Amino acid sequence: MADVLAGRGCSWEFESEFLRIKPESGKAPKLLSELGERVVPHEAIAEVTLTPGKRGTVVLRAEPRRGADPLMAAAAGQLKEAADPYRLVLPADKESLADYYADELRSALTDRGPAARFLVAAPEPPRTFKGWDGAAAFDGDTITLTWFWSGATSAKYAAGDQRYTPADLEGVDWHAPDGASGCLRLRVRGRRPPPEPDKDPAAVVFGLGWGATHKSLPFAAAVLAAIPAPEPKALPSAVSDVAGLIAKLGELRDAGLLTEEEFRVKKAELLSRI
């Protein structure tokens, strides 16, 4: 059975290869409740910290590797501290126990650099939220934006409701609702959007009480994770040919048929052709 550390609004379960974050029903912050139970592989974590909190508490936090979690990638550093899903607030009398688990977790970390792919599962569709000027829905295959007559500009009404597949997109930009501002913008391949999100048919504008973080951010993360990775670009034929010749020269050098100096001269000569 996993070791469990219960904190304010959620608990962390320490497994041999991952950390399980479980919100407490009725007590967890809204974002954590919306996300539900999350499994975070050790390979997705870059650092673990334990710091003093407010009013006799300590805060245990796991820092995900950049690019490992689609939710944090979509948030782009905009989350307020209280909404951070990697934060566990504990009574100060549990500091020694928290310090022990922090050390145990640190010892399991393998790579602290940026991740080449998402390692934490994205929030599962279907996902929906309502903004000031429209509603967004994602069923796992199609993103649908529907405009409200009470808030949408004439530019959006003229464009009509929008439908995109993840393959139509190259990214998602989430701008946190802050007072009366914020929006979610889909970056459509091959399209230059207008500067103002209220005129962009691929954007939903937030507002007071609209586009709440616990609804719009999981939506952004689910769409972001569904966008297919770009195909690796093939090297131009000239570059590929030169690379092959340099590799062969390296084999001749390693076989003792070329000196190191001769190898460097030939290599420089080939590189000058690119």
Backbone bond lengths (Angstrom), bond angles and torsions (degrees), N, CA, C in turn:
res aa  C-N    CA-C-N  psi(-1)  N-CA   C-N-CA  omega(-1)  CA-C   N-CA-C  phi
1 M - - - 1.470 - - 1.537 109.27 -
2 A 1.341 115.40 142.09 1.457 119.82 -177.42 1.526 111.17 -72.69
3 D 1.340 115.51 150.60 1.456 120.59 172.51 1.525 107.87 -73.89
4 V 1.338 116.72 141.69 1.462 121.48 -176.04 1.524 109.59 -123.93
5 L 1.321 115.46 134.35 1.458 122.03 175.27 1.530 106.94 -121.77
6 A 1.332 116.36 109.73 1.463 121.29 -176.08 1.519 110.03 -93.44
7 G 1.332 115.77 130.52 1.449 121.29 179.09 1.510 111.28 -126.19
8 R 1.320 116.31 -161.42 1.450 121.73 -177.45 1.532 110.35 -76.38
9 G 1.314 117.13 108.58 1.458 121.60 175.30 1.514 115.97 85.61
10 C 1.330 117.45 -9.76 1.468 119.06 178.27 1.522 110.07 -162.57
11 S 1.325 115.29 170.80 1.463 120.41 176.59 1.519 108.97 -133.82
12 W 1.329 114.95 154.36 1.458 121.80 175.26 1.522 108.48 -112.58
13 E 1.312 115.87 130.96 1.459 121.39 174.83 1.530 107.91 -109.98
14 F 1.321 115.43 128.05 1.460 121.00 -175.13 1.525 109.62 -99.73
15 E 1.329 115.44 105.94 1.459 122.09 178.36 1.533 109.16 -98.16
16 S 1.320 116.72 172.33 1.470 120.37 -175.83 1.525 112.82 -66.84
17 E 1.347 117.86 -29.23 1.465 120.04 -176.75 1.519 114.03 -124.83
18 F 1.314 117.19 -2.37 1.462 118.76 -178.75 1.528 111.28 -156.42
19 L 1.325 114.16 165.57 1.454 123.33 175.27 1.527 107.21 -107.62
20 R 1.326 116.97 129.78 1.459 121.06 178.80 1.533 108.10 -107.36
21 I 1.336 116.37 121.96 1.458 122.05 -179.29 1.528 108.14 -105.87
22 K 1.344 116.36 119.72 1.462 120.73 -174.20 1.528 109.96 -121.85
23 P 1.324 117.63 117.54 1.473 119.75 176.94 1.525 111.23 -70.94
24 E 1.334 115.81 149.01 1.459 120.89 177.54 1.520 108.95 -92.42
25 S 1.293 116.84 124.34 1.461 121.96 -175.81 1.530 111.29 -55.22
26 G 1.325 114.95 127.64 1.460 120.76 176.76 1.513 115.29 80.22
27 K 1.337 118.71 -6.97 1.464 120.87 -176.24 1.531 113.55 -125.65
28 A 1.310 117.56 -17.00 1.462 120.59 -177.87 1.526 110.80 -75.45
29 P 1.342 117.61 153.23 1.472 119.71 172.66 1.528 110.34 -56.68
30 K 1.334 116.09 155.92 1.460 121.10 -173.17 1.526 112.71 -57.26
31 L 1.327 117.49 -42.41 1.466 119.62 -177.83 1.519 110.59 -65.23
32 L 1.325 116.66 -44.30 1.461 120.55 -179.83 1.529 110.63 -63.45
33 S 1.328 117.01 -39.23 1.464 120.30 177.53 1.520 111.20 -64.19
34 E 1.329 116.27 -40.98 1.466 120.62 -179.50 1.531 111.01 -65.67
35 L 1.316 117.07 -37.65 1.459 121.07 -179.11 1.520 112.27 -71.93
36 G 1.324 116.19 -32.65 1.455 119.82 -177.08 1.521 111.31 74.35
37 E 1.305 116.26 -164.41 1.466 120.94 -178.61 1.528 110.23 -64.51
38 R 1.322 115.89 134.75 1.466 120.41 -179.60 1.522 109.70 -126.17
39 V 1.326 115.39 138.80 1.461 121.88 177.41 1.523 107.82 -108.41
40 V 1.325 115.96 120.69 1.464 121.60 -176.73 1.529 109.06 -115.14
41 P 1.329 118.68 106.52 1.465 119.94 178.54 1.534 110.86 -61.43
42 H 1.310 115.72 147.86 1.467 118.84 178.02 1.520 111.50 -56.74
43 E 1.332 117.19 -32.67 1.466 120.24 -178.24 1.522 112.15 -68.76
44 A 1.349 117.55 -11.34 1.462 120.87 179.08 1.523 112.38 -91.05
45 I 1.334 117.90 -4.18 1.468 122.11 -174.27 1.528 110.39 -104.57
46 A 1.329 115.30 133.52 1.465 120.66 179.20 1.520 112.85 -97.08
47 E 1.336 117.63 -34.29 1.461 121.01 -175.75 1.519 109.89 -157.98
48 V 1.329 115.17 158.28 1.465 122.52 175.97 1.526 107.48 -131.64
49 T 1.338 116.63 129.91 1.461 120.67 -178.85 1.517 110.42 -126.62
50 L 1.325 115.51 154.46 1.461 122.74 174.38 1.517 106.85 -133.13
51 T 1.333 117.24 117.68 1.455 121.75 -175.01 1.530 110.26 -132.36
52 P 1.342 117.67 158.20 1.463 120.20 176.00 1.528 110.08 -64.88
53 G 1.341 116.31 141.66 1.454 121.31 176.91 1.509 110.83 -107.98
54 K 1.325 115.74 -160.64 1.455 121.12 179.86 1.528 110.62 -96.14
55 R 1.313 115.36 148.64 1.476 122.70 173.15 1.524 112.82 51.18
56 G 1.329 115.49 58.10 1.462 120.16 173.74 1.516 114.56 69.83
57 T 1.312 116.53 39.90 1.469 120.48 178.56 1.526 110.03 -129.22
58 V 1.319 114.37 165.08 1.460 121.37 169.71 1.528 106.68 -126.77
59 V 1.331 116.08 155.23 1.465 120.55 -176.19 1.521 109.71 -121.77
60 L 1.321 115.07 119.04 1.460 121.71 175.15 1.526 106.65 -97.40
61 R 1.318 116.85 128.26 1.469 118.96 -177.82 1.520 110.65 -136.69
62 A 1.331 115.07 135.73 1.459 121.66 172.21 1.523 107.59 -99.83
63 E 1.299 116.88 129.64 1.466 121.99 178.76 1.523 108.72 -98.29
64 P 1.347 118.55 111.02 1.464 118.91 -179.66 1.521 111.66 -70.20
65 R 1.308 116.01 150.11 1.464 120.59 174.84 1.522 109.43 -63.66
66 R 1.308 116.30 146.04 1.461 119.61 178.01 1.523 109.48 -61.32
67 G 1.322 115.67 128.20 1.454 120.58 178.86 1.513 114.93 86.17
68 A 1.349 117.94 1.73 1.468 120.03 -177.14 1.520 112.94 -88.10
69 D 1.332 117.39 -26.53 1.465 121.47 -175.60 1.529 108.62 -123.00
70 P 1.337 118.54 118.77 1.470 119.69 -179.06 1.521 112.93 -61.64
71 L 1.340 117.24 -29.44 1.463 120.00 179.12 1.525 110.42 -64.93
72 M 1.331 116.73 -47.50 1.459 120.32 -179.05 1.524 111.35 -72.50
73 A 1.329 116.83 -29.44 1.464 120.13 175.44 1.524 109.90 -65.15
74 A 1.331 117.01 -42.16 1.460 120.94 178.78 1.527 110.88 -68.28
75 A 1.335 117.00 -37.42 1.464 121.19 -178.90 1.521 112.01 -66.62
76 A 1.330 116.72 -32.06 1.474 122.49 175.91 1.534 112.56 49.92
77 G 1.335 116.42 43.87 1.455 120.82 175.42 1.516 115.43 78.00
78 Q 1.342 118.44 10.72 1.467 120.69 -175.43 1.533 113.96 -94.19
79 L 1.326 117.59 -6.62 1.463 119.41 -177.12 1.525 111.91 -68.87
80 K 1.307 115.67 137.57 1.460 119.90 173.59 1.524 108.99 -73.66
81 E 1.314 115.25 153.21 1.473 120.93 -174.57 1.525 112.21 -53.51
82 A 1.301 117.36 -43.90 1.468 120.87 -175.74 1.524 112.25 -65.99
83 A 1.335 117.39 -21.75 1.467 120.95 -178.00 1.525 112.25 -95.27
84 D 1.307 118.31 -2.97 1.470 122.30 -176.29 1.536 110.12 -63.61
85 P 1.337 118.21 116.49 1.471 119.95 -177.65 1.523 114.15 -75.38
86 Y 1.334 117.24 -4.42 1.466 120.87 179.23 1.525 111.40 -105.04
87 R 1.301 116.00 23.36 1.463 121.68 -175.39 1.522 109.75 -119.27
88 L 1.343 116.61 128.79 1.465 122.04 178.75 1.526 108.71 -121.68
89 V 1.332 116.54 116.04 1.470 122.19 -179.65 1.525 108.85 -94.10
90 L 1.340 115.21 127.02 1.467 121.48 -175.03 1.527 110.79 -127.75
91 P 1.344 117.76 154.02 1.468 119.96 172.67 1.527 109.79 -62.07
92 A 1.318 116.49 147.06 1.461 120.82 -177.27 1.526 112.26 -58.94
93 D 1.327 118.04 -27.35 1.465 119.35 -178.56 1.543 111.65 -72.71
94 K 1.325 117.60 -5.24 1.466 120.80 175.41 1.535 112.01 -100.96
95 E 1.327 116.66 12.79 1.460 120.29 -175.92 1.529 111.98 -60.34
96 S 1.333 117.74 -44.32 1.467 120.48 -178.43 1.525 110.79 -63.15
97 L 1.329 115.95 -41.55 1.458 120.11 178.76 1.525 110.66 -66.59
98 A 1.332 116.33 -41.41 1.464 120.35 178.72 1.528 110.68 -64.54
99 D 1.325 116.55 -38.10 1.461 120.77 179.31 1.535 110.62 -64.40
100 Y 1.320 115.79 -38.12 1.469 120.42 177.86 1.525 110.45 -62.40
101 Y 1.331 116.47 -48.17 1.468 119.46 -178.63 1.533 111.22 -67.96
102 A 1.327 116.34 -33.49 1.465 119.22 177.32 1.528 110.34 -62.17
103 D 1.335 116.33 -43.69 1.467 120.16 178.23 1.520 111.40 -64.48
104 E 1.334 116.37 -41.67 1.459 120.48 178.96 1.531 110.96 -61.26
105 L 1.318 115.82 -42.72 1.460 119.94 -179.15 1.520 110.99 -68.94
106 R 1.328 117.10 -41.32 1.473 120.34 177.63 1.525 111.35 -58.34
107 S 1.320 116.37 -39.05 1.466 119.80 -177.62 1.522 112.33 -67.39
108 A 1.343 116.58 -17.44 1.464 120.62 -178.78 1.523 112.57 -92.91
109 L 1.337 117.21 -7.07 1.460 119.92 -176.96 1.527 110.35 -74.27
110 T 1.325 115.24 140.63 1.463 120.13 -174.41 1.520 113.88 -114.96
111 D 1.334 117.76 -30.31 1.465 121.09 -175.90 1.515 108.63 -149.40
112 R 1.319 116.67 127.59 1.465 120.41 -176.72 1.524 112.76 -105.53
113 G 1.317 117.63 -3.75 1.454 121.04 -178.49 1.514 112.63 -81.39
114 P 1.339 117.18 178.22 1.469 120.88 178.90 1.522 111.25 -58.32
115 A 1.327 116.03 144.40 1.465 121.31 179.05 1.527 109.53 -89.25
116 A 1.322 116.63 142.13 1.464 121.43 -179.78 1.523 112.02 -78.20
117 R 1.326 117.23 -15.34 1.473 121.59 -179.38 1.519 108.29 -153.46
118 F 1.335 115.66 165.62 1.458 119.90 177.77 1.533 109.73 -69.09
119 L 1.327 116.13 133.16 1.456 122.44 -179.18 1.529 112.37 -111.61
120 V 1.325 116.26 -15.36 1.462 122.20 177.47 1.526 107.30 -107.03
121 A 1.315 116.81 134.99 1.469 120.50 -178.55 1.525 110.86 -63.21
122 A 1.328 115.89 140.07 1.455 121.44 177.29 1.527 110.49 -75.63
123 P 1.327 118.09 158.59 1.466 119.67 172.62 1.531 109.64 -56.67
124 E 1.302 116.72 135.13 1.462 119.90 -174.34 1.528 111.97 -79.42
125 P 1.343 116.67 139.53 1.457 119.33 171.29 1.536 109.20 -74.20
126 P 1.329 118.81 163.75 1.468 125.52 6.60 1.528 112.29 -75.59
127 R 1.341 114.57 149.02 1.457 122.24 179.27 1.519 108.96 -132.13
128 T 1.318 116.89 139.90 1.457 121.36 177.27 1.521 109.65 -142.67
129 F 1.322 116.05 157.08 1.462 121.06 167.97 1.523 108.26 -160.29
130 K 1.319 115.85 159.29 1.458 121.89 177.02 1.515 110.04 -111.42
131 G 1.321 115.62 131.14 1.446 121.65 174.26 1.522 109.99 -103.46
132 W 1.336 115.46 -171.33 1.456 120.30 179.79 1.526 111.49 -69.92
133 D 1.330 116.19 -40.29 1.472 118.78 -174.24 1.523 113.93 -109.81
134 G 1.341 117.95 1.46 1.450 119.14 179.57 1.516 112.52 -177.29
135 A 1.315 115.39 176.05 1.464 122.42 178.38 1.523 109.03 -118.12
136 A 1.323 116.14 149.53 1.463 121.88 179.47 1.521 109.13 -123.43
137 A 1.330 115.71 140.11 1.463 121.42 177.68 1.518 108.95 -137.78
138 F 1.329 116.15 141.83 1.467 121.96 177.35 1.517 107.74 -137.01
139 D 1.337 116.54 116.75 1.462 120.90 -177.32 1.524 113.22 -98.73
140 G 1.305 116.41 7.45 1.464 121.52 -177.52 1.509 112.30 103.41
141 D 1.333 116.98 -22.26 1.464 122.17 179.23 1.525 112.74 -118.23
142 T 1.332 116.60 -37.14 1.458 121.05 -173.97 1.525 110.85 -133.14
143 I 1.338 115.67 137.22 1.462 121.88 173.17 1.522 106.75 -99.99
144 T 1.322 117.28 125.75 1.454 121.84 -178.64 1.524 109.76 -119.45
145 L 1.330 116.63 128.47 1.455 122.84 176.15 1.527 108.01 -113.23
146 T 1.334 116.41 123.56 1.459 122.69 -177.61 1.521 108.96 -119.58
147 W 1.333 117.93 129.45 1.461 121.23 -172.75 1.525 112.78 -91.72
148 F 1.359 115.16 146.04 1.455 122.26 176.19 1.532 109.23 -96.56
149 W 1.313 117.02 132.65 1.471 119.53 179.71 1.527 111.48 -63.45
150 S 1.332 116.69 -26.35 1.465 120.52 -176.16 1.526 113.47 -78.64
151 G 1.339 117.96 -16.95 1.462 118.26 -175.18 1.508 115.09 -130.39
152 A 1.325 118.77 -24.99 1.468 121.52 -174.68 1.529 111.41 -73.83
153 T 1.328 115.38 145.81 1.461 120.66 176.82 1.525 110.12 -75.97
154 S 1.328 115.06 166.33 1.468 120.20 178.47 1.527 110.63 -62.66
155 A 1.334 116.83 -30.10 1.468 120.30 179.70 1.525 110.65 -63.93
156 K 1.333 116.84 -40.20 1.463 120.06 179.39 1.528 111.02 -72.91
157 Y 1.325 115.82 -39.37 1.463 118.25 177.86 1.522 110.88 -62.93
158 A 1.325 116.70 -38.02 1.460 120.32 179.53 1.528 110.71 -66.25
159 A 1.325 116.21 -35.43 1.467 120.45 179.64 1.522 111.29 -73.69
160 G 1.348 116.68 -28.40 1.452 120.72 -179.81 1.520 112.18 82.58
161 D 1.321 115.35 172.45 1.464 119.77 177.45 1.526 109.16 -60.51
162 Q 1.324 115.44 149.04 1.461 121.20 -173.11 1.524 111.95 -117.56
163 R 1.335 114.98 146.29 1.465 121.16 174.73 1.520 108.93 -134.95
164 Y 1.329 115.50 132.74 1.461 121.81 179.80 1.528 108.46 -135.93
165 T 1.311 115.50 152.37 1.458 120.36 168.18 1.524 107.19 -102.18
166 P 1.317 118.38 159.25 1.468 119.08 177.14 1.532 112.92 -55.55
167 A 1.333 117.33 -32.09 1.465 120.29 179.83 1.527 112.36 -67.68
168 D 1.348 117.38 -18.60 1.471 121.34 177.80 1.523 111.47 -76.50
169 L 1.327 117.06 -11.87 1.461 121.03 -169.69 1.522 112.30 -110.18
170 E 1.322 114.61 154.13 1.467 119.99 172.44 1.520 111.80 -115.60
171 G 1.327 117.29 -2.51 1.457 119.92 177.64 1.519 111.83 173.94
172 V 1.331 115.37 175.22 1.466 123.43 177.72 1.519 107.66 -136.09
173 D 1.313 116.55 131.38 1.465 121.34 176.46 1.518 108.99 -112.38
174 W 1.324 116.34 119.92 1.467 122.41 178.00 1.516 108.10 -110.42
175 H 1.322 116.15 123.12 1.460 122.00 177.33 1.522 107.45 -113.40
176 A 1.306 116.34 115.33 1.458 122.53 -170.59 1.519 112.45 -54.39
177 P 1.342 116.88 138.89 1.468 119.69 174.67 1.525 109.32 -65.02
178 D 1.291 116.20 119.79 1.466 121.22 -178.21 1.522 106.77 -134.87
179 G 1.323 116.00 99.43 1.455 119.20 -173.54 1.522 109.47 69.53
180 A 1.332 115.44 -118.74 1.465 119.99 -178.02 1.517 111.98 -102.82
181 S 1.329 118.58 15.82 1.465 120.51 -176.22 1.525 110.68 -117.71
182 G 1.319 114.58 -180.00 1.460 121.58 179.24 1.514 110.82 110.44
183 C 1.330 115.37 157.44 1.465 119.84 178.97 1.520 109.56 -168.38
184 L 1.320 114.74 166.65 1.453 121.69 169.49 1.527 106.69 -119.65
185 R 1.350 116.11 125.72 1.463 120.33 -178.79 1.522 109.11 -122.55
186 L 1.310 115.40 130.75 1.453 121.86 173.05 1.522 107.56 -89.55
187 R 1.319 116.47 128.65 1.466 120.00 177.06 1.524 108.50 -90.65
188 V 1.328 115.73 104.29 1.461 122.19 -175.69 1.521 109.40 -84.85
189 R 1.320 115.85 133.05 1.467 121.06 -178.58 1.530 110.43 -58.70
190 G 1.337 115.47 133.29 1.458 120.75 174.65 1.512 115.02 73.65
191 R 1.341 117.99 10.39 1.462 120.37 -178.24 1.520 110.12 -122.17
192 R 1.330 115.69 132.24 1.463 119.81 175.25 1.525 108.30 -95.67
193 P 1.326 118.26 116.18 1.463 119.93 -175.67 1.527 111.59 -77.71
194 P 1.329 117.58 156.09 1.467 119.94 172.89 1.527 109.36 -67.75
195 P 1.332 117.79 154.61 1.472 119.81 -178.01 1.527 113.22 -60.67
196 E 1.330 117.42 -36.03 1.461 120.63 -175.31 1.530 110.25 -90.39
197 P 1.332 118.47 123.79 1.470 120.71 179.88 1.522 113.42 -62.37
198 D 1.354 118.10 -26.03 1.468 118.59 -179.58 1.524 112.18 -72.24
199 K 1.341 117.02 -8.95 1.467 120.95 176.70 1.525 111.91 -111.57
200 D 1.325 115.96 2.39 1.462 121.34 -178.40 1.528 109.79 -95.05
201 P 1.333 118.71 115.14 1.469 120.07 -179.16 1.520 114.08 -69.73
202 A 1.348 117.07 -1.22 1.460 120.29 175.71 1.529 110.81 -108.70
203 A 1.329 116.99 19.39 1.469 121.41 -177.94 1.520 110.58 -132.20
204 V 1.332 115.34 144.45 1.464 122.18 172.62 1.522 107.12 -115.13
205 V 1.332 116.18 125.28 1.458 121.42 -178.14 1.525 110.07 -88.38
206 F 1.336 115.74 138.05 1.455 121.23 176.91 1.533 109.38 -87.27
207 G 1.305 116.72 177.75 1.460 122.06 177.60 1.506 108.94 -170.63
208 L 1.316 117.34 -175.32 1.459 120.94 -179.19 1.520 109.88 -59.95
209 G 1.325 116.38 112.83 1.457 121.40 -179.80 1.521 114.35 81.92
210 W 1.327 118.00 1.82 1.467 122.09 -177.79 1.528 109.94 -119.86
211 G 1.334 116.02 139.43 1.465 119.82 179.82 1.511 113.03 75.21
212 A 1.320 117.16 33.56 1.469 121.43 -176.68 1.520 111.40 -53.67
213 T 1.328 115.59 144.52 1.465 121.63 -176.55 1.520 112.50 -53.16
214 H 1.325 117.53 -44.84 1.469 119.62 -173.83 1.526 112.38 -68.78
215 K 1.351 117.12 -11.14 1.458 120.46 175.59 1.529 112.09 -106.13
216 S 1.323 116.47 -45.87 1.470 119.82 -173.69 1.530 113.19 -77.37
217 L 1.341 117.77 -32.82 1.467 118.81 -179.07 1.532 112.39 -70.85
218 P 1.341 120.98 -46.78 1.468 119.51 174.43 1.534 112.33 -58.33
219 F 1.347 116.48 -35.14 1.467 120.47 175.83 1.531 109.28 -60.40
220 A 1.329 116.87 -50.17 1.468 121.11 -179.58 1.524 111.12 -58.94
221 A 1.337 117.16 -41.59 1.465 121.24 -179.02 1.523 111.60 -66.79
222 A 1.343 116.99 -39.70 1.465 120.79 179.95 1.522 110.73 -64.26
223 V 1.336 116.85 -42.10 1.468 120.70 178.69 1.530 110.25 -68.11
224 L 1.327 116.37 -44.47 1.463 120.58 -178.86 1.530 111.24 -57.63
225 A 1.338 116.47 -43.98 1.465 120.19 -178.60 1.525 112.29 -68.87
226 A 1.344 117.22 -22.77 1.466 120.69 -178.14 1.521 113.20 -85.02
227 I 1.335 117.90 -12.95 1.467 120.90 -179.09 1.528 109.26 -69.62
228 P 1.325 118.75 124.78 1.468 120.29 -178.65 1.529 111.68 -61.73
229 A 1.319 115.39 142.54 1.465 119.94 176.91 1.517 109.12 -65.66
230 P 1.345 118.15 141.76 1.464 120.01 179.54 1.516 111.57 -64.66
231 E 1.316 115.59 146.04 1.459 120.59 177.38 1.526 109.02 -67.13
232 P 1.346 118.19 136.79 1.466 119.38 177.16 1.516 110.72 -61.97
233 K 1.323 115.56 136.27 1.453 120.17 -179.02 1.527 110.77 -75.91
234 A 1.310 114.93 132.89 1.460 119.58 177.79 1.523 109.93 -73.89
235 L 1.308 115.76 143.55 1.454 119.76 177.16 1.526 109.56 -67.68
236 P 1.333 118.22 141.52 1.462 119.06 173.25 1.524 109.44 -54.41
237 S 1.337 116.58 148.37 1.464 120.37 -174.60 1.527 112.24 -57.33
238 A 1.336 116.71 -37.60 1.472 119.45 -179.19 1.519 110.31 -64.24
239 V 1.348 116.33 -42.10 1.469 120.51 179.40 1.520 109.76 -65.75
240 S 1.339 116.09 -42.01 1.456 120.66 -179.85 1.527 111.23 -62.87
241 D 1.343 117.02 -42.97 1.469 120.97 179.45 1.519 111.07 -62.25
242 V 1.326 115.95 -44.85 1.469 119.87 -179.22 1.527 110.18 -64.62
243 A 1.336 116.69 -41.40 1.463 119.98 179.23 1.525 110.38 -60.31
244 G 1.329 116.81 -40.45 1.458 120.60 178.90 1.520 112.30 -64.84
245 L 1.339 116.61 -40.79 1.471 120.93 179.17 1.525 111.02 -66.14
246 I 1.340 116.32 -39.60 1.470 119.29 178.70 1.520 110.56 -64.79
247 A 1.336 116.31 -38.34 1.465 120.09 177.86 1.533 110.66 -62.17
248 K 1.333 116.65 -40.91 1.465 120.35 178.60 1.522 111.45 -66.69
249 L 1.350 115.98 -38.80 1.468 119.28 176.12 1.524 110.72 -60.97
250 G 1.351 115.45 -38.96 1.455 119.47 178.38 1.519 111.70 -62.60
251 E 1.336 116.19 -37.31 1.469 120.01 177.84 1.532 110.49 -65.72
252 L 1.350 116.37 -40.62 1.474 119.84 178.52 1.525 110.67 -64.98
253 R 1.331 116.24 -39.45 1.471 119.30 177.85 1.525 110.72 -63.73
254 D 1.350 115.35 -45.66 1.459 119.76 -178.97 1.524 112.04 -64.22
255 A 1.346 116.06 -27.34 1.465 120.41 179.18 1.528 111.51 -84.13
256 G 1.341 117.24 -2.75 1.459 121.06 178.97 1.510 114.15 84.24
257 L 1.340 117.73 10.95 1.463 120.92 -178.90 1.524 112.00 -90.08
258 L 1.334 116.76 -12.97 1.460 122.16 174.10 1.524 108.62 -131.86
259 T 1.330 115.84 143.42 1.461 118.93 173.94 1.523 108.64 -79.41
260 E 1.333 115.29 165.62 1.460 119.79 178.46 1.524 110.71 -61.30
261 E 1.321 116.84 -38.79 1.455 121.16 179.37 1.525 110.99 -65.47
262 E 1.335 116.62 -44.19 1.473 120.20 178.46 1.532 110.59 -62.61
263 F 1.327 116.58 -38.35 1.467 120.61 178.75 1.530 110.50 -63.09
264 R 1.335 118.15 -44.91 1.465 121.74 -178.98 1.522 111.29 -63.64
265 V 1.336 116.29 -41.20 1.472 120.19 -179.54 1.528 110.32 -63.98
266 K 1.334 117.17 -47.44 1.460 121.31 -179.19 1.534 111.34 -65.10
267 K 1.334 115.31 -38.86 1.454 119.86 179.31 1.526 110.53 -62.58
268 A 1.347 116.64 -45.57 1.472 120.55 179.21 1.520 110.85 -62.86
269 E 1.328 116.09 -36.92 1.471 120.76 179.66 1.538 109.96 -64.50
270 L 1.344 116.89 -42.76 1.455 120.36 -179.59 1.538 111.87 -68.74
271 L 1.329 116.53 -40.76 1.456 119.57 179.16 1.518 112.51 -64.26
272 S 1.310 117.94 -28.62 1.459 121.43 179.76 1.529 111.67 -68.72
273 R 1.331 118.06 -15.05 1.458 120.72 -179.74 1.523 113.50 -81.46
274 I 1.351 116.18 -15.36 1.469 119.77 -176.22 1.530 110.21 -78.20
